[in-house]
Every structure is written in structure tokens, then in C-alpha cells.
Amino acid sequence: MSNPEKTADLSLTAKLESLLFVASEPTPLAQLGVALGLTTEKVEKVLTELTETLSTRGLRIQTHRGRVLLTTAPELAPLIEEFLNLDATTRLSPAALEALSIIAYQQPVTRPQVDAIRGVNSDGVMRSLLSKGLIQESGRTEGPGRPILYSSTPEFLQHFGLPSLSALPEIDISDILAENGNQEVLKG
């Protein structure tokens, strides 16, 4: 049985850490706020403090589209894989990496847009990325045929050891497209 007086003595950072520890999936900031009796802005502040605290430990905070997850430090993946007797992390083909990078930087994006940038049909690669949970259907466009929009998932961040999409290296894809003569691709 818990002692409410001792619980009250714990810091907000400790309380947030415990909630994230028991969460089985990425948790919305608003849900954490309700549980802690805080505004979303205050949760973000406490989350920043927790992120700093964990930076020298074996855990990390991962954020994706307003949801938060406590994960292990990506640099410890080999140790964890060995400890749990896991096979090496799933390898992605060059085609899958190419399509995944387009989706990560351009999301949400349609398969025809990915095809146009790559210059080849991406059906098989997209199915593979969907089955691995690295991308997800995130809606439909308003255009003819209402093609499906795709975006990355929290599993994408975990696979690459990223805390959030903002940690992706900066690139200007319009320069790359212009070099390949595809500057109109993303407008469709």
C-alpha cells in the first residue's frame, strides 16, 4: 500500500519519470498533465528537466507528435541486444532507407510522391516499411483518387535512436530535387 505523504514528497520530475516508466506506449502530454494535475506547458518544462537528468544515464525521452515515451539510450543498443539474446537490429535495404528518408523529411507524403522522387515504383518498399511499423497511414489528400498520406512512427525514432523528428539532420530536399530535375514533385 502506498503512503500518500511520501508520494507528495517526490519531485514532479520523479513522478513524471514513474508515469513514463509504466506507460506501454507513447503518452500524450495532455494525459500526463491530467495525471499530475499540471498544464501541458508545465509538463513540457518538467519533461525538459527529466531529459537533462537522464542525459547521463541509460534512459532517454523520446517525443513524437505530442506524445512522450521513455526509452533506453540508443548507444546502449548493442549491450541490450546481447543481454537479451536478440538478433542484430533489422537491416533496411538501400531502397527502404531511400523511401524512409523521403517520408521522414517530407511527411505527410503520398506513395506517388515517393515514387516520383525515387524514380521507381515503391509499392513493395512501402509495404515493408508499414509491416516493420516504421511508417503509418496518416490520412488522405483531397486530390483525385484521394491517395493515402504516409508519415513516420515512434518506432522509426526508436530504430534510428532519435529523440524526436527535430533531431534529423537538416537538409534542403528542394536542392536535391532541383539537381535531379524533380522540382515539381512535391507540389502534386
HELIX and SHEET records of a PDB file:
HELIX    1   1 PRO A    4  ASP A    9  1                                   6    
HELIX    2   2 LEU A   12  VAL A   22  1                                  11    
HELIX    3   3 LEU A   29  LEU A   36  1                                   8    
HELIX    4   4 THR A   40  LEU A   54  1                                  15    
HELIX    5   5 PRO A   74  LEU A   76  5                                   3    
HELIX    6   6 ALA A   77  PHE A   83  1                                   7    
HELIX    7   7 PRO A   94  GLN A  106  1                                  13    
HELIX    8   8 ARG A  111  ARG A  118  1                                   8    
HELIX    9   9 ASP A  123  SER A  131  1                                   9    
HELIX   10  10 PRO A  154  PHE A  160  1                                   7    
HELIX   11  11 LEU A  165  ALA A  167  5                                   3    
HELIX   12  12 ILE A  173  GLU A  179  1                                   7    
HELIX   13  13 VAL A  185  LYS A  187  5                                   3    
SHEET    1   A 3 THR A  27  PRO A  28  0                                        
SHEET    2   A 3 ARG A  67  THR A  72 -1                                        
SHEET    3   A 3 LEU A  59  HIS A  64 -1                                        
SHEET    1   B 3 VAL A 109  THR A 110  0                                        
SHEET    2   B 3 ILE A 148  SER A 152 -1                                        
SHEET    3   B 3 ILE A 135  ARG A 140 -1                                        
END                                                                             
